[in-house]
Amino acid sequence: MFSRRKDKALRQQEFTLALSERLSSPDAAVREKAFADAAKAPDLEWALRELAQALGHEPSLDVSVEAAGAFCDALCRDEELRERAVQIFARNLDAPEDLLREWTALVTELGGAPALRVIDADVRDDARLRLKLLRQQGWTPEGLPGIQRGTFAFELRFGMAVAAVHGVVRRAAPLSDEDAHRTRREARAVFKKALLHPSGSEERDRELQPLVELQDDESWPDRARTGLRMDEALALCDSGEEDLVALGVEVISYLLVCHDGVRRDLVRDTLDGLVSRDPEPLMLSEILDCYELLHDELPLNDPPTAHFLEGTRHPVAKVRRSAALGLSDFTLGGPEEATAVDVLVRLLDEDVDDEVRQCAAAALQRSRYSQEDNVKAASTALARHADSTDPVIRAMSLADRVHHRAPDAPACLLAELELPDPHWKFMPVVALAALQARTSGHRMPRRVRNGLVKRLVDLQKTHWADRDIDPIYPDAEDRAELLADALKELRA
C-alpha cells in the first residue's frame, strides 16, 4: 500500500512538472490547452498558484482571456474562494480603486504578482470603463442575481469580469525607457510630416494614421504608448503656436476616437483652456468633438453644455454641426434637456446647411429623453420631415418611427429601398426594424419582410455597395457590410 501511495505521488509530481513546462511553452496553442488542464489539476493550491502567476506574464491578449477563464474555473472549485472573489466585484462596482486593490491582493495571496499600491488616473479610468461594461452584463451590488452558480452563464460572466480587471492591471505596466523614447520620437516625426499639410485635409489625415494604428497585433503596452502620444499632443496644445495647437487638437481627437481614453483629466483641462480663447471655427469644431468623445466614453461630471448651446448659433456651419451632435448627450436627464430639444428642433426646421439639419435629426433620433414631453417633441419634429428631400433626414425620421413601432414604418422602409439607388443610411434602419420585430413580439408583415429580403438580395447581386464609394465612410466594404448585416437580421 505504501508503494502504491509512493507511485501515485510520483506520477502526480511528474504530471505537474510536465504541465508547468507546457504553461511556459513558446507556443500559444500549447499554453492555452495547458491553462485548461491546470484548472482541473488535482492539487488545487498548485493550480491556483500557477494560474495566478500566468495572469501576470501571459504575453498574448487572446490567450490571457483563456488564462483568466481557467483561473476562474479553479477558483470555482473552492466555494469559499469563489464567493470571496464574486463579492470583490459586487461591492466595488462604483469603486474602481478598491476593486483593483482587493482583487490584486487576492491574486497575490494565491501566488500571483504583487498587489497594486499606486493607482493613477489612467488606471482608475480604465477600471471605470470595465466596470461600466460589467454592469451592462448583469453585475449588481448583489453579484449576478438570477444567475445560478455553476451554470455556463455564471461562469461566462465571472470569467469576463476577471479578464476585464486583469486587463486593466496588465495595461497599466509602464514602458521601458527605450520603448518610451522610441514612441515619443516616432510621434514627433509624424507631427513634422503632418504639419506640411493643411489642417483637416485628407493628406494630413493620412500622415496621422500611424498614431492610431496598432502594431501587428494588439499588445499590453499599446495603452501606455497611446498615453505618451497623448502627452505629445497636449504639449503641442501648450506651445502657444497656432499651427501646433491646431495639430494637437486634431491628434487628441484621433486618439479619443480610436483608443480608450487616457489622460482624461489633462485633456479636459486643455480643452477648457483652449475653448476660452475664442478659437477659430475649425479648431472649435474639433474641441466640441473631443468633449463629446470624452463624455460618450465616461460621463463628465460637469459637461460643457453652455459651449454646445452657444455653438448651435455659431455663424460657421461646421461648428453648428459639432454642437448639434453633442448637445443631447450632455443634457439627457438634466434641467436643460427641454432646452436642448427646442434648439435641435429649430436647427432641423430652419438651418440653411443640410449637414447641420442632418446632425440635428440624428441627435433627436438617437437620444432617449427622460421626459415624455421631450420624447414627443423630438418625434413630432422628425415626423414633419418624413418626406424630406434629404434621404439622411428621411432615414432618421423613419428610424424614430420604427423605434416607436409605427404600424406603417416597415412598409415605408420597403418603399425607400425600392428606389433606384437607396441611401446607405436606411440599412441600419432595416436591421433595427428586423431586430425589434424579432424581440418585441410585433411581427413584421410577411409581405413586407419578404419584399425587404428580395430587395436586399437584388442590391447585393447588382453590386450596390460599389456604386458610391466614400473614401472615409462608408467605403465599398463598409456599405457591403451594412447591407449584409441588415439581411442577416431579416433572416434571423
C-alpha positions in Angstrom: 0.0 0.0 0.0 2.9 2.4 0.9 4.4 1.6 -2.5 1.1 2.4 -4.3 0.9 5.8 -2.5 4.5 6.5 -3.4 3.9 5.7 -7.1 0.8 7.9 -7.1 2.7 10.8 -5.6 5.5 10.3 -8.1 3.0 10.3 -11.0 1.4 13.5 -9.6 4.8 15.1 -9.4 5.6 14.2 -13.0 2.2 15.4 -14.1 2.6 18.8 -12.5 6.2 19.2 -13.8 5.1 18.4 -17.4 2.2 20.8 -17.1 4.4 23.6 -15.7 6.6 23.2 -18.8 3.5 23.4 -21.1 2.3 26.5 -19.3 5.6 28.3 -20.2 5.7 27.0 -23.8 6.5 29.5 -26.5 3.6 28.0 -28.5 0.4 30.0 -27.6 -1.8 27.0 -28.5 0.1 24.7 -26.1 -0.2 27.3 -23.3 -3.9 27.7 -24.0 -4.6 24.0 -23.6 -2.3 23.8 -20.6 -4.3 26.5 -18.8 -7.5 24.4 -19.2 -5.7 21.3 -17.9 -4.2 23.2 -15.0 -7.6 24.4 -13.8 -8.6 20.7 -13.4 -5.3 19.6 -11.7 -5.9 17.5 -8.5 -3.7 19.8 -6.5 -5.9 23.0 -6.3 -3.4 25.0 -4.4 -0.8 24.4 -7.1 -3.3 25.1 -9.9 -4.3 28.4 -8.4 -0.7 29.5 -7.9 0.4 28.6 -11.4 -2.7 30.2 -13.0 -2.3 33.3 -10.8 1.3 33.7 -12.0 0.2 33.1 -15.6 -2.2 36.1 -15.3 0.8 38.3 -14.7 3.1 37.2 -17.5 1.0 35.7 -20.4 2.1 37.8 -23.4 -0.8 37.2 -25.7 -4.0 39.1 -25.1 -6.1 36.4 -26.7 -4.6 33.6 -24.7 -4.8 35.7 -21.5 -8.5 35.5 -21.7 -8.3 31.7 -21.6 -5.9 32.0 -18.7 -8.4 34.2 -16.8 -11.2 31.7 -17.6 -9.0 28.8 -16.3 -8.2 30.8 -13.2 -12.0 31.3 -12.6 -12.6 27.6 -13.1 -10.0 26.8 -10.5 -11.5 29.4 -8.1 -14.9 27.9 -8.5 -13.7 24.6 -7.2 -13.5 26.2 -3.8 -16.9 27.6 -2.9 -15.5 30.0 -0.2 -12.9 31.4 -2.6 -15.4 31.8 -5.4 -17.8 33.8 -3.2 -15.0 35.9 -1.9 -14.0 36.8 -5.5 -17.6 37.5 -6.6 -18.1 39.8 -3.6 -14.9 41.8 -4.6 -16.6 42.7 -7.9 -20.1 43.2 -6.4 -19.3 45.6 -3.7 -16.8 47.7 -5.8 -18.9 48.4 -8.9 -18.6 52.1 -8.1 -15.2 52.0 -6.5 -12.6 51.2 -9.2 -9.6 51.8 -7.0 -10.9 49.5 -4.2 -11.7 46.8 -6.8 -8.1 46.9 -8.1 -6.5 46.8 -4.7 -8.8 44.0 -3.4 -8.5 41.9 -6.5 -4.8 42.1 -6.9 -4.4 41.4 -3.2 -6.4 38.1 -3.6 -4.2 37.2 -6.7 -1.1 37.9 -4.7 -2.3 35.8 -1.8 -2.8 32.9 -4.2 0.7 33.2 -5.5 0.5 35.8 -8.3 2.2 39.2 -8.8 2.4 41.8 -6.1 -0.8 43.7 -5.4 -1.2 47.2 -6.8 -0.4 50.0 -4.3 -0.4 53.1 -6.6 -3.3 53.6 -8.9 -3.0 56.7 -11.2 -5.9 58.5 -13.0 -5.4 56.4 -16.2 -5.7 53.1 -14.4 -8.7 54.3 -12.4 -10.5 55.5 -15.6 -9.7 52.2 -17.4 -11.2 50.3 -14.5 -14.3 52.6 -14.6 -14.7 51.7 -18.2 -14.6 48.0 -17.5 -17.0 48.3 -14.5 -19.4 50.1 -16.9 -19.3 47.0 -19.1 -19.8 44.6 -16.2 -23.0 46.5 -15.2 -24.2 46.0 -18.7 -23.5 42.3 -18.4 -25.7 42.0 -15.3 -23.4 42.6 -12.4 -25.1 44.4 -9.4 -24.1 45.0 -5.7 -25.7 41.6 -5.1 -23.4 39.9 -7.6 -25.1 38.2 -10.5 -28.7 37.9 -9.3 -30.8 35.4 -11.1 -27.8 33.5 -12.5 -27.2 30.2 -10.7 -23.7 29.3 -9.5 -22.1 26.6 -11.6 -24.0 27.3 -14.8 -22.4 28.3 -18.1 -24.0 31.8 -17.9 -22.4 32.4 -14.4 -19.0 31.1 -15.4 -19.0 33.2 -18.6 -19.8 36.4 -16.8 -17.4 35.7 -13.9 -14.7 34.9 -16.4 -15.3 38.1 -18.3 -15.1 40.1 -15.1 -11.8 38.6 -14.2 -10.4 39.1 -17.7 -11.5 42.7 -17.6 -9.8 43.6 -14.3 -6.8 41.6 -15.2 -6.5 43.6 -18.5 -6.6 46.8 -16.5 -3.6 45.7 -14.4 -1.6 44.4 -17.4 -2.2 47.6 -19.5 -1.1 49.7 -16.6 2.5 48.5 -16.8 4.9 51.3 -17.8 7.0 51.1 -20.9 10.7 50.6 -20.8 12.8 53.7 -21.1 13.9 52.6 -24.6 10.3 51.9 -25.8 9.0 55.2 -24.3 11.8 57.2 -26.0 11.1 55.5 -29.3 7.3 56.1 -29.0 7.8 59.8 -28.4 10.4 60.1 -31.2 8.0 58.4 -33.7 5.1 60.6 -32.7 7.2 63.8 -33.2 8.2 62.5 -36.6 4.5 62.0 -37.6 3.7 65.6 -36.3 6.5 67.0 -38.5 5.1 65.4 -41.6 1.5 66.3 -40.8 2.4 70.0 -40.4 3.3 70.1 -44.1 -0.4 69.7 -45.0 -3.4 72.0 -44.2 -5.4 71.3 -41.1 -8.4 68.9 -41.7 -7.0 67.8 -45.2 -7.0 64.2 -46.4 -3.2 64.4 -46.7 -2.9 65.3 -43.0 -5.3 62.5 -42.1 -3.1 60.0 -43.9 0.0 61.3 -42.1 -1.7 61.0 -38.7 -2.8 57.4 -39.3 0.3 55.8 -37.8 -0.6 57.3 -34.4 -3.8 55.2 -34.1 -2.8 52.1 -36.0 -1.8 49.2 -33.7 1.3 47.2 -34.3 1.0 43.7 -35.9 -1.2 42.5 -33.0 -2.8 44.4 -30.1 -0.5 44.1 -27.2 -0.4 45.1 -23.5 1.8 48.2 -24.0 -0.5 49.7 -26.5 -2.4 51.8 -23.9 0.9 53.1 -22.4 2.0 54.1 -25.9 -1.3 55.9 -26.5 -0.7 57.8 -23.3 2.7 59.0 -24.4 1.3 60.1 -27.8 -1.4 62.0 -25.9 1.3 63.7 -23.8 3.0 64.8 -27.0 -0.3 66.1 -28.4 -1.0 68.0 -25.2 2.4 69.5 -25.4 1.5 70.8 -28.9 -1.6 72.4 -27.4 0.5 74.1 -24.7 3.0 75.5 -27.3 1.1 78.7 -28.0 1.9 78.4 -31.7 -1.4 78.4 -33.7 -0.4 75.7 -36.2 1.0 73.4 -33.5 -2.1 73.9 -31.3 -4.4 73.1 -34.2 -2.5 69.9 -34.9 -2.5 69.0 -31.2 -6.3 69.2 -31.1 -6.6 67.0 -34.2 -4.3 64.4 -32.7 -6.3 64.4 -29.4 -9.5 63.8 -31.5 -7.9 60.9 -33.3 -6.7 59.2 -30.2 -10.0 59.6 -28.4 -11.8 58.0 -31.4 -9.5 55.1 -31.8 -8.5 54.1 -28.3 -9.7 54.1 -24.7 -9.4 57.5 -23.2 -6.1 58.2 -21.5 -5.1 61.4 -19.6 -8.8 62.3 -19.4 -8.3 65.0 -16.7 -5.4 66.6 -18.6 -7.3 66.5 -21.9 -10.4 68.2 -20.2 -8.2 70.9 -18.7 -6.6 71.6 -22.0 -9.9 71.7 -23.9 -11.3 74.1 -21.3 -8.3 76.4 -21.7 -8.4 76.4 -25.5 -12.2 77.0 -25.8 -11.9 80.0 -23.5 -9.6 81.7 -26.0 -12.2 82.0 -28.8 -10.5 79.6 -31.2 -11.0 79.7 -34.9 -14.0 77.7 -36.2 -12.2 74.6 -37.4 -10.5 74.2 -34.1 -13.6 75.0 -32.1 -15.4 72.2 -34.0 -12.7 69.8 -33.2 -12.8 70.8 -29.5 -16.5 70.2 -29.3 -16.0 66.8 -30.9 -13.4 66.0 -28.3 -15.7 67.0 -25.5 -18.4 64.7 -26.9 -15.9 61.8 -27.2 -14.8 62.2 -23.6 -18.4 62.3 -22.4 -19.6 59.4 -24.5 -16.9 57.1 -23.0 -17.4 58.1 -19.4 -19.9 60.8 -18.5 -18.2 64.1 -17.5 -19.2 65.4 -14.0 -19.6 68.9 -15.3 -20.4 68.7 -19.0 -19.7 71.9 -21.0 -23.3 72.3 -22.1 -23.1 76.1 -22.4 -20.4 75.8 -25.1 -22.6 73.5 -27.2 -25.7 75.7 -26.8 -23.6 78.7 -27.9 -22.1 76.6 -30.7 -25.6 76.0 -32.3 -25.7 79.7 -33.0 -22.2 80.0 -34.5 -22.1 81.6 -38.0 -19.9 78.7 -39.3 -21.9 75.6 -40.2 -19.1 73.1 -39.2 -19.3 74.4 -35.6 -23.1 74.1 -35.6 -22.8 70.5 -36.8 -20.5 69.5 -33.9 -22.6 71.4 -31.4 -25.8 69.7 -32.6 -24.4 66.2 -32.5 -23.2 66.5 -28.9 -25.9 68.7 -27.4 -28.4 65.9 -26.4 -25.7 63.8 -24.8 -24.8 66.5 -22.3 -28.4 67.3 -21.3 -30.1 63.9 -21.1 -32.0 63.7 -17.7 -30.8 67.2 -16.7 -32.5 70.6 -16.3 -31.5 71.7 -19.8 -33.0 68.7 -21.6 -36.0 70.6 -22.9 -33.9 73.5 -24.0 -31.7 71.1 -26.0 -34.7 69.6 -27.7 -36.0 73.0 -28.6 -32.7 74.1 -30.1 -32.3 70.9 -32.1 -35.8 71.2 -33.4 -35.1 74.8 -34.5 -31.9 73.6 -36.3 -33.8 70.8 -38.0 -36.6 73.1 -39.2 -34.7 76.2 -40.0 -30.9 75.8 -40.5 -29.7 76.7 -44.0 -27.0 74.0 -44.0 -28.2 70.5 -45.0 -25.5 68.8 -42.9 -26.4 70.8 -39.8 -30.0 69.7 -40.3 -28.8 66.1 -40.7 -26.9 66.3 -37.4 -29.9 67.8 -35.6 -32.1 65.0 -36.9 -29.5 62.3 -35.8 -29.3 63.9 -32.3 -33.1 64.0 -31.9 -33.5 60.4 -33.1 -30.7 58.7 -31.1 -31.4 60.4 -27.8 -33.6 58.6 -25.2 -35.0 61.6 -23.3 -36.1 61.2 -19.7 -39.2 63.4 -20.0 -42.2 62.3 -22.1 -42.8 65.8 -23.4 -39.3 65.9 -24.8 -39.7 62.5 -26.4 -43.0 63.7 -28.0 -41.4 67.0 -29.2 -38.5 65.2 -30.8 -40.7 62.6 -32.6 -43.1 65.2 -33.8 -40.3 67.2 -35.3 -38.8 64.2 -37.0 -42.3 63.2 -38.3 -42.6 66.6 -40.0 -39.6 65.7 -42.1 -40.7 62.2 -43.2 -41.0 63.4 -46.8 -37.8 65.5 -46.8 -35.8 65.7 -50.0 -32.8 64.8 -47.9 -32.5 61.0 -47.6 -30.4 61.2 -44.4 -33.2 63.2 -42.7 -35.8 60.8 -44.0 -33.8 57.9 -42.6 -33.6 59.5 -39.2 -37.4 60.2 -39.3 -38.1 56.6 -40.3 -35.8 55.2 -37.6 -37.7 57.1 -35.0 -41.0 55.7 -36.3 -39.5 52.2 -36.2 -38.4 52.8 -32.6 -41.9 53.8 -31.6 -43.4 50.9 -33.5 -45.4 52.9 -36.0 -47.5 50.4 -37.9 -46.7 51.7 -41.3 -42.9 52.0 -40.7 -41.8 48.7 -42.3 -43.8 49.4 -45.4 -42.3 52.9 -45.7 -38.9 51.3 -45.3 -39.6 48.9 -48.2 -40.6 51.9 -50.3 -37.3 53.6 -49.6 -35.3 50.5 -50.5 -37.2 50.1 -53.8 -35.9 53.5 -55.0 -33.3 53.0 -57.8 -30.3 53.7 -55.5 -31.4 53.7 -51.8 -29.2 55.7 -49.4 -27.0 53.6 -47.1 -28.5 55.2 -44.0 -31.5 53.0 -44.4 -29.6 49.8 -44.0 -29.2 50.2 -40.2 -32.9 51.1 -40.0 -33.7 47.8 -41.7 -31.6 46.0 -39.1 -33.3 47.9 -36.3 -36.8 47.1 -37.6 -35.9 43.4 -38.0 -34.4 43.1 -34.5 -37.4 44.9 -33.0 -39.8 42.6 -34.8 -37.9 39.6 -33.6 -37.6 40.6 -29.9 -40.8 42.7 -29.2 -43.5 40.2 -30.4 -44.7 42.8 -33.0 -44.1 40.7 -36.1 -43.3 42.4 -39.4 -45.9 41.7 -42.1 -44.7 38.7 -44.1 -45.2 40.5 -47.5 -43.0 43.4 -46.3 -40.4 41.2 -44.8 -40.1 39.1 -48.0 -40.0 42.2 -50.0 -37.1 43.6 -48.0 -35.2 40.3 -48.3 -35.7 40.2 -52.0 -34.7 43.8 -52.5 -31.5 43.4 -50.4 -30.5 40.3 -52.3 -31.0 42.2 -55.6 -28.8 45.0 -54.3 -26.1 42.5 -53.4 -26.3 41.0 -56.9 -26.2 44.3 -58.6 -23.2 45.5 -56.5 -25.0 48.4 -54.9 -22.1 48.7 -52.4 -19.7 49.7 -55.2 -21.8 52.4 -56.7 -21.0 55.3 -54.4 -17.7 54.8 -52.7 -16.8 57.3 -50.0 -13.1 57.5 -49.2 -13.7 57.9 -45.5 -17.1 56.3 -44.5 -18.8 54.3 -45.8 -16.5 52.9 -48.4 -17.5 49.9 -50.6 -16.5 47.4 -47.9 -18.5 49.3 -45.2 -21.6 49.5 -47.4 -21.4 45.8 -48.2 -21.1 45.1 -44.5 -24.1 47.3 -43.7 -26.2 45.5 -46.3 -25.1 42.1 -45.1 -25.9 42.9 -41.5 -29.4 44.1 -42.5 -30.1 41.0 -44.5 -28.8 38.8 -41.6 -31.2 40.4 -39.2 -34.1 39.9 -41.5 -33.3 36.3 -42.0 -32.7 35.6 -38.3 
